[in-house]
Amino acid sequence: MPELPEVETVVRGLSRHIVGQKINHVEIKNARSFLWSTKVKPTAVLGHTVKSVSRRGKGIIINLSKDYSLLIHLKMTGQLIYIPSLRGGKPTKQSRLPRYARNDKGRLNFGHPDKNFEEEMPSKHTRVWLELSKGTLYFNDQRKFGWVKVTATKDIPQDKFIKTLGIEPFDKKFTSAFLWDAIQHRPRSNIKAVISDQKVVAGLGNIYSDEALFYSHLRPTRLGKTITKPETTKLHSAIQKVLRLGIKHSGTSIANYKDAEGLPGNMQKYLAVYDRKGLPCHGTCKGKVEKIRLNGRGTHFCPACQE
């Protein structure tokens, strides 16, 4: 599942292509993938213009005119594929596309690319699509865990998904004192479980929690009650450090993530421990990275550097 740097990269790229466009038609191929409340019907978005694209945790928010918004969560296999068009709805010619898109039949992929990315759209995995004034945005999801939800913008803070999210890692309120308090409330939980809990810190997942714990020299299995205040301060700084690095390098492409322009992220070149089992530690200890199963996820750390 994409984490904060990957979702932020998608948001920034998507903003460059769909802001200012009007939604002319919504096609729903799978009812489970398109959600709405009894107060807001799917047709509510028709004729509205995309004002901005933002992020909350691992969720994408497309803000529309007239106080409506679309919430999107890609989950494990979600894709957003944008295909620009010319007048009359004809696909844009390859020569008019940026160089990065010319080999992909005009598609601009956001999220999880697979063979479906090369197929004609809509494909068998297309669940919802939006016909915009200058192109079409397709939501594909092989496993049907992701979703697109239409809601009134004013109701976003109370949305079932949004209201469960914890603090954003770059929010001014996310301080070492806040993190210390959160850890103290989970004395019997391992530190990785605490910081990767979306109710505590929004957007921090498996990859970047491993990286943050490496830079703060904390072993993922350490219980909350054993973490000191100085260690918490280091962990707070490490969390922000690795997330900024992830955004700078357009996210991590370990398996199936690509950035907004359909290109793989580069953060994997800068990972210290994640997906580096058996490789030399990036620190000075000359140890090797180990991998264990923790909280149901593969977890990487250096047994010499992280105590």
C-alpha positions in Angstrom: 0.0 0.0 0.0 1.4 3.4 -0.9 2.5 5.5 2.1 2.6 9.2 2.6 5.5 10.0 0.2 3.9 7.9 -2.6 0.5 9.4 -2.1 1.9 12.9 -1.9 3.7 12.3 -5.1 0.5 11.1 -6.8 -1.4 14.2 -5.5 1.2 16.6 -6.8 1.3 14.9 -10.2 -2.5 14.5 -10.5 -2.8 18.2 -9.7 -0.8 19.1 -12.8 -3.2 17.3 -15.1 -6.8 17.6 -13.8 -7.2 20.9 -11.9 -9.5 23.2 -13.8 -11.3 20.4 -15.6 -15.1 19.9 -15.4 -16.7 16.5 -14.6 -19.1 15.8 -17.5 -20.0 12.1 -16.7 -19.5 9.5 -14.1 -19.6 5.8 -15.0 -19.9 3.2 -12.2 -19.0 -0.3 -13.1 -18.7 -1.7 -9.6 -21.0 -0.4 -6.8 -18.6 -1.4 -4.1 -16.0 0.9 -5.5 -18.0 4.1 -5.6 -19.5 5.2 -2.3 -21.9 8.0 -1.3 -24.1 9.0 1.6 -27.8 9.3 1.6 -27.3 13.1 1.6 -25.1 13.2 -1.6 -25.9 11.3 -4.8 -23.3 10.3 -7.4 -24.8 12.8 -9.9 -23.9 15.6 -7.4 -20.4 15.9 -8.9 -21.6 16.4 -12.5 -20.8 19.8 -13.9 -18.4 20.6 -11.1 -14.8 21.7 -11.7 -11.7 20.3 -10.0 -10.4 23.0 -7.8 -7.5 21.2 -6.1 -6.1 17.8 -5.2 -4.8 17.2 -1.6 -4.0 14.4 0.8 -5.0 13.2 4.2 -2.9 10.3 5.5 -2.9 7.8 2.7 -6.1 9.1 1.2 -6.5 11.4 -1.9 -9.0 14.3 -1.8 -10.2 15.9 -5.1 -11.8 19.1 -4.1 -14.6 20.3 -6.4 -16.5 23.5 -7.0 -19.9 24.0 -5.2 -18.6 22.4 -2.0 -18.3 18.8 -3.1 -15.2 16.5 -2.9 -14.1 13.0 -4.0 -12.2 10.9 -1.5 -10.0 8.1 -3.0 -8.1 5.3 -1.3 -6.0 3.1 -3.5 -5.5 0.4 -0.9 -3.5 -2.6 -2.2 -4.0 -2.5 -5.9 -5.7 0.7 -6.8 -4.8 2.7 -9.9 -5.7 6.1 -11.3 -5.1 6.3 -15.0 -5.6 9.6 -16.8 -5.9 9.7 -20.6 -5.9 13.2 -22.1 -8.1 13.8 -25.1 -8.4 16.3 -28.0 -11.6 18.0 -29.1 -14.3 15.5 -29.9 -13.0 13.0 -27.3 -10.2 11.6 -29.5 -7.1 10.3 -27.7 -4.2 12.8 -27.7 -1.5 11.9 -30.3 1.7 10.6 -28.9 3.7 13.5 -30.4 1.7 15.9 -28.3 2.4 14.1 -25.0 5.4 14.7 -22.7 8.3 12.3 -23.5 7.7 10.3 -20.3 4.2 9.3 -21.5 4.8 8.5 -25.2 5.5 4.8 -24.7 2.4 4.3 -22.6 -0.3 5.0 -25.2 -0.9 8.4 -23.7 -1.7 7.0 -20.3 -0.6 8.9 -17.1 -0.5 6.3 -14.4 -1.0 7.1 -10.7 -0.4 4.4 -8.1 -0.1 0.6 -8.8 0.9 -0.2 -12.4 0.5 -3.7 -13.8 -0.4 -5.3 -17.2 -3.7 -3.6 -17.0 -1.9 -0.3 -17.5 -1.2 -1.3 -21.1 -4.8 -2.4 -21.9 -7.5 -0.4 -23.5 -9.5 1.6 -21.1 -12.0 0.9 -19.6 -10.6 -2.6 -18.8 -12.0 -5.5 -16.8 -10.4 -4.0 -13.7 -11.9 -0.5 -14.2 -14.4 0.1 -11.4 -15.3 3.8 -11.9 -14.3 6.5 -14.4 -14.8 10.2 -14.7 -15.2 11.9 -18.1 -13.5 15.3 -17.7 -13.5 18.2 -20.1 -10.0 17.4 -21.4 -9.7 13.7 -20.7 -10.8 10.7 -18.7 -9.8 9.6 -15.2 -10.1 5.8 -14.6 -10.1 4.1 -11.2 -8.9 0.6 -11.6 -8.7 -1.9 -8.7 -7.9 -5.6 -9.3 -8.8 -6.7 -5.7 -11.7 -4.2 -5.1 -10.4 -3.0 -1.8 -10.0 0.6 -2.8 -12.8 3.1 -3.3 -13.9 6.5 -4.6 -16.4 8.4 -2.4 -18.4 11.5 -3.1 -19.1 13.7 -0.2 -19.9 17.3 0.8 -16.6 19.1 1.5 -17.8 20.3 4.9 -18.4 16.7 5.9 -14.9 15.5 5.2 -13.6 15.9 8.8 -16.4 13.6 10.0 -16.0 11.0 7.2 -15.6 7.5 8.6 -12.1 7.2 7.1 -10.8 10.7 7.8 -11.9 11.0 11.4 -10.0 7.9 12.4 -6.7 9.4 11.2 -4.1 10.6 13.6 -1.9 13.7 13.3 0.0 14.5 10.1 3.8 14.1 10.4 4.5 17.6 9.2 1.8 19.3 11.3 3.0 21.8 13.8 1.3 19.8 16.5 3.4 16.7 15.7 6.1 17.3 18.3 8.4 15.0 20.2 6.2 15.7 23.2 3.1 14.5 21.3 5.0 11.4 20.2 6.2 10.7 23.8 2.6 10.9 25.0 1.4 8.5 22.3 4.2 6.0 23.2 3.4 6.2 26.9 -0.2 5.3 26.2 1.0 2.1 24.5 3.6 0.8 27.0 3.1 -2.9 26.0 3.1 -2.3 22.2 6.3 -2.6 20.2 7.5 0.8 19.0 6.9 -0.1 15.3 3.2 -0.8 16.0 2.9 2.6 17.7 4.3 4.7 15.0 2.7 2.8 12.1 -0.8 3.0 13.7 -2.8 5.4 11.4 -4.7 6.6 14.5 -1.4 7.9 15.9 0.6 9.2 12.9 -1.3 9.4 9.5 0.6 8.1 6.4 3.5 6.4 8.1 3.5 2.7 7.1 5.8 -0.3 6.9 8.6 1.1 4.8 9.1 4.4 6.4 8.6 3.2 10.0 11.5 0.7 9.4 13.6 3.6 8.1 12.8 6.0 10.9 13.6 3.4 13.5 16.9 2.7 11.9 18.0 6.4 11.9 16.8 6.7 15.6 18.8 3.5 16.5 15.7 1.8 17.9 14.9 -1.8 17.4 11.4 -2.3 16.1 10.6 -4.9 18.8 11.3 -2.4 21.7 8.2 -2.0 23.9 6.9 1.5 24.5 7.6 1.4 28.2 11.3 1.1 27.4 11.6 4.1 25.1 13.2 7.2 26.8 12.5 10.9 26.1 15.8 11.4 24.3 15.1 8.4 22.1 11.6 9.8 21.4 13.2 13.1 20.3 15.5 11.2 17.9 12.6 9.2 16.6 10.5 12.3 15.9 13.3 13.8 13.8 13.9 10.6 12.0 10.2 10.2 11.0 10.2 13.6 9.4 13.6 13.0 7.8 12.7 9.8 6.0 9.3 11.1 4.8 10.9 14.3 3.4 13.5 12.1 1.6 10.7 9.9 0.3 8.8 12.8 -1.2 12.1 14.3 -2.6 12.7 11.0 -4.5 9.1 10.5 -5.6 8.4 7.5 -3.4 9.6 4.0 -3.2 9.3 1.5 -6.1 9.8 -1.9 -4.5 7.1 -3.9 -6.2 4.4 -2.1 -8.2 4.3 1.6 -7.4 5.0 4.3 -10.0 4.8 8.1 -9.6 2.3 10.4 -11.3 4.1 10.3 -14.6 4.2 6.5 -14.8 7.8 6.4 -13.7 9.2 4.4 -10.8 10.1 6.3 -7.6 13.7 6.5 -6.7 13.6 6.3 -2.9 14.5 2.6 -3.0 18.0 3.7 -3.9 18.3 5.5 -0.6 16.7 3.0 1.8 18.9 2.1 4.7 17.2 -1.2 5.9 13.9 -1.9 4.2 14.1 -4.7 1.6 17.8 -5.1 2.3 17.9 -8.4 4.1 21.4 -9.8 4.3 23.0 -6.6 2.9 25.6 -4.5 4.8 24.2 -1.9 7.2 24.5 1.6 6.0 25.9 2.6 9.4 29.4 2.1 10.8 28.8 -1.2 12.6 29.6 -3.5 9.6 26.6 -5.6 10.5 24.0 -7.0 8.1 20.3 -6.2 7.8 17.9 -8.8 9.2 14.3 -9.4 8.5 11.6 -10.6 10.9 7.8 -10.9 11.0 6.4 -8.2 13.3 2.8 -7.1 13.5 2.0 -9.2 10.5 4.5 -7.4 8.3 8.0 -7.9 7.1 10.3 -5.8 9.3 13.9 -4.9 8.6 16.5 -3.7 11.0 20.2 -3.8 11.9 20.7 -5.8 15.1 24.0 -4.1 15.8 22.9 -0.4 15.3 19.4 -0.7 16.7 19.1 -1.4 20.3 
